[in-house]
Amino acid sequence: MNELPPTLGSVVVALGGVVIERLADGRFAARSRPPPWLPELRRAGLDEDAPFALEDVFPFLSVFLPEAEEAWRRGPPARADSDFWTETDRRGNDIHLEATALRLEDKPLLVVMRNERLFHGNQKTLQRARELRITHDALMREIEQKDVLVHAIVHDLAAPLHSMMGVLSLLSEQRLTAPASEWIELGLQAATRQRELISEILDVFTAESDVSSSRALHGAALDEVLTEVISERAPVARSRDVRLELGAPVPPCRVIAERTRLFRVLTNLVDNALRYSPPGGVVQVSVVPQGTSIVVRVEDQGPGVAPEALPRLFEKLARGPDGAGTGLGLFFCRITVESWGGGIGYERREEGGARFWIHLNRSDGHGEAPLAR
Amino acid sequence: MSQKAKICLVGATAVGKSSLVGRYVTSIFSESYRTTIGVKIETRLVTRRGRDVELVIWDLSGEDEFQNVQTRYLRGASGYFLVIDGTRRDTLNVAGMLESRVRAAVGALPFVVLLNKVDLVAEWQMTSADVEAMQARGWAVLEASAKTGAGVTEAFDRLTDQILGARQWL
């Protein structure tokens, strides 16, 4: 056998490898004694000094050859390393191998090594990463399925509620005693609140599952939506002895938003302000142009947001100190506005009270529209 | 004297490629997941159409964000399996992408789409429309379960027959 220098060959064998040389005719021949694992692979032996076809002994290396050829062509110090490949010996054990191509003493060589420790180290790392990914994906699918279930349940809860409200309304029109009228009125108020909560939950579900709605691209008339919101929430403000006012008339302007959801976002912000305003207070809504954006501010004279609540203010299920609401309102506002490329924020007013703002991108092509300030 | 045919299994991570090979070659199935690194090569001698064929089966590491399928490993292949996990619909998209990459790398080869994990009926996410869409592209689509063994031998037989018909040999 035309072996490598004894010392070098012994080192390779001691490390569990074998050296083979590519011959001029494209076949290969062993240049070191075969390691113990090689005869176990049920392949042609390498101890006969006879040339062999690479794919007969190491099928994997046939796809590595182009890279090896390049390393041989370039000569030292160029080398090419194969990926790991695994073969099964006659006893059913996995043999993990890798190869290095290099030119040594002008001979194109392949050094094939068995490296169990490195293989298992790599496998452990990769397996852990993949298991985490698979678990993550499975959890996401489970959450999606539960969301759909919750949506269906909440939706179904709304139907009997509408019937109850209808019945209560009919009763309220009857000739009743004063206490009975008061109780029915309380029932109607509770049912109305329940309907609003259901609507809020369904809004969040819709926003999460349809954030890329193309309807927003058509834009919405901010001035019209704002006027509707102020007009619709005015009775609620009056009932709480709070003055709800629009800072200045808003000229026609369109923003990237979907009209129905924009109405819900603004209503959420106004309702929050009304809820925390003291009797006799003022809730002011104003519109400020900023370049290609428009900022809508909703300010109240309430206690403002507690500092400890600020980090989770726009997160899901972040409730106020009184535990009121679903904890979904501001979360819905954030994901909805962000889906339009806008933003939402909060700051404490210097004179006391809360200031919530949203910024929306204009869709009417006006950069610096002459909006009233 | 048998003839050799190299066949590969490609697909997303954890669709069950190694389990299918294990079931086919050794009739063993393990519930524990062991990720494949690089390639694992197995062989099995079969007789189809009166011919002895040594199948050299290349089980390739799955495609995901951590590793890409090395399409160069399909050089010299006579055919391949495109494996999909029927309980994970996203693996269907990966399979579609891999089919394009394989075709671009080594040309058109006989292949069979294998919908694995058919035993997990309650978690099944493939629809008949998904299957029909693949069939409309001329793809052979089979269902199998490495766990129960259902459809596994049939799938390898089907691919072997396709290869014999195509007469591509190592």
Contacts between the chains, C-beta under 8 A, distances in Angstrom:
chain1	res1	chain2	res2	distance
A	55	B	76	7.8
A	55	B	170	7.2
A	59	B	6	7.4
A	59	B	41	6.0
A	59	B	56	5.9
A	60	B	39	6.0
A	60	B	41	6.1
A	62	B	75	7.4
A	62	B	76	6.2
A	63	B	72	5.6
A	63	B	73	5.3
A	63	B	75	5.2
A	63	B	76	7.2
A	66	B	72	7.8
A	83	B	37	7.6
A	83	B	38	3.9
A	83	B	39	7.2
A	83	B	70	7.1
A	84	B	37	5.0
A	84	B	38	3.9
A	84	B	39	7.9
A	85	B	38	4.9
A	85	B	39	4.5
A	85	B	40	7.2
A	85	B	41	6.4
A	86	B	36	7.7
A	86	B	37	7.7
A	86	B	38	7.0
A	86	B	39	7.0
A	86	B	40	4.1
A	86	B	41	7.0
A	87	B	40	7.7
A	87	B	41	5.3
A	88	B	40	7.9
A	88	B	41	7.9
A	88	B	42	6.1
A	92	B	26	7.3
A	94	B	40	7.5
A	119	B	37	6.6
A	122	B	37	5.8
A	123	B	34	7.5
A	123	B	35	6.3
A	123	B	37	5.4
A	126	B	35	5.5
A	126	B	37	6.3
A	126	B	66	6.0
A	126	B	67	7.2
A	127	B	33	7.4
A	127	B	34	7.0
A	127	B	35	4.3
A	129	B	66	5.5
A	130	B	13	5.4
A	130	B	14	6.6
A	130	B	35	5.3
A	130	B	62	8.0
A	130	B	64	6.5
A	130	B	66	6.5
A	131	B	33	6.9
A	133	B	13	7.5
A	133	B	64	6.7
A	133	B	65	7.1
A	133	B	66	7.9
A	134	B	13	7.3
A	134	B	14	5.6
A	137	B	88	7.3
A	137	B	90	7.4
